[in-house]
Amino acid sequence: MTESDDACPASSPRIRLSDGRYLAYKERGVPKNESNYKIIIIHGFGSSKEMNFLAPQELIDELRIYFLSFDRAGYGESDPNPRRSVKSEALDIQEVADRLELGSKFYVIGISMGSYPTWSCLKNIPHRLAGVALVVPVINYSWPSLPDYLTKEDNRKKLLQFALWISNHAPGLLYWWLTQIWFPSSSSIESSTEFFNNRDIDKLKKTSGFPMDKIRKRGVFECLRREFIVSFGDWDFDPMELSNPFPQNESSVHIWQGHEDKVVPYQLQRYVSGKLPWIRYHEVPDGGHLIIHYPGLCEAILRALLLGEENPLYGVS
């Protein structure tokens, strides 16, 4: 069920949720009613439904894959959710799937900060999931199960705690941090070595679709501020206490991580995967935080998620 909103012109189709909000979406791949696999892509921080997911067309046609992406609340052409929470993100995904008649089960691929809605799906709607992949999922340092010995000396923990404080108490300072440090202008990408490795920087320079300049718009920034608070604030569950949503091995959950990721340390990702042995862990040896944009990665993600095929290049010795 789709509906347009004359008061707020939008170039993309949108659905109206039960609370009155509109979410904009984009469909790719084979037609929905001809597909074997239906996958919802959950974009990350500062991104949108337009993000690149570089799956080969030959693979899409061969496996009959349908992709749905949507602007999460407050992003792009979607209305904000003043009551945004970790749980509300999963409920939005479920309602989008129902409005677009994706069926009783669907796959979810969550990227970077799009991982907290994906963890929420594992917690709140596991019965709707056909399979899950988390790509460079962010770590919330307030998760109770994270041991102090892994995080005490991690400067990223201190940085995020500071950013969370200024998100609540000094948003102007957060705006400066996001625009000058985290999302630099295209002219200063080469100096962004604090968060990106060499392969990431090369992708930032060569790939269109990164949202850096849009971040400078105040309306976009306010959405990101609220997102940041939810993602790194207190959750009502600990992901490392979740149960396997596929106890009969009827499907699988995957984490994909870059060994050189400067945003999320691989050591923490390995720890999370170790606490949840039903998660299949993959690591890109020279990968940074932008591995989703590396050649061949999307194909590897899909083959592992849909077919159970393991690529030895991304194993951990």
Disulfide bonds with the S-S distance in Angstrom:
none
